[in-house]
Amino acid sequence: MLAALSYHYWLAGQENRQFRLQLSKRGFLRPIFLGSVFVGIGLVGTSQQGWEMAIWGVMTLIALIYLITLFR
């Protein structure tokens, strides 16, 4: 996720675009949501409370849904 952020910050400077516009492109959103899914899976796996697992599970599910819509 950090690599995607860094690359798109550099790319915005190379193309003389606003960084905000670069962040709305699919090329940035795909790795961010994929990373969010992996982070969420890790957080679900390391949570010790049921309510924590539920919160991270919902976040992971939302990120997965967004990721699927980006690949369509």
C-alpha positions in Angstrom: 0.0 0.0 0.0 2.9 2.3 0.8 4.6 1.5 -2.5 1.4 2.3 -4.4 1.0 5.6 -2.6 4.6 6.5 -3.2 4.5 5.6 -6.9 1.4 7.5 -7.6 2.8 10.6 -5.7 5.8 10.4 -8.0 3.7 9.8 -11.1 1.5 12.9 -10.3 4.6 15.0 -10.2 5.9 13.6 -13.5 2.6 14.2 -15.2 2.0 17.7 -13.6 -1.2 16.5 -12.2 -2.8 17.1 -8.8 -2.1 14.2 -6.4 -5.8 14.1 -5.5 -6.6 13.3 -9.1 -4.0 10.6 -9.2 -5.6 8.9 -6.2 -8.9 8.5 -7.8 -7.5 6.3 -10.7 -8.1 2.5 -10.7 -4.3 2.0 -10.9 -4.1 3.4 -7.4 -7.4 2.1 -5.9 -6.7 -1.6 -6.8 -3.6 -2.1 -4.7 -5.0 0.0 -1.9 -8.1 -2.1 -1.6 -6.1 -5.4 -2.1 -3.8 -4.3 0.7 -6.8 -3.4 2.8 -8.2 -6.9 2.3 -4.9 -8.5 3.4 -4.6 -6.2 6.4 -8.2 -7.0 7.4 -7.6 -10.7 7.2 -4.5 -10.4 9.4 -6.4 -8.3 11.9 -9.3 -10.8 12.0 -6.8 -13.6 12.5 -5.0 -11.9 15.4 -8.1 -10.4 17.2 -8.9 -12.0 20.5 -12.3 -10.5 21.1 -15.4 -11.4 19.1 -16.4 -7.8 18.6 -13.0 -7.0 17.2 -13.2 -9.8 14.8 -16.7 -8.6 13.7 -15.4 -5.0 13.1 -12.4 -6.2 11.1 -14.4 -8.8 9.2 -16.9 -6.1 8.1 -14.1 -3.8 7.0 -12.5 -6.7 5.1 -15.7 -7.5 3.4 -16.3 -3.9 2.4 -12.8 -3.7 0.9 -13.3 -7.0 -0.9 -16.6 -5.7 -2.4 -14.9 -2.5 -3.6 -12.0 -4.5 -5.0 -14.3 -6.8 -7.0 -16.2 -3.8 -8.5 -12.9 -2.3 -9.5 -11.9 -5.4 -11.5 -15.2 -5.5 -13.4 
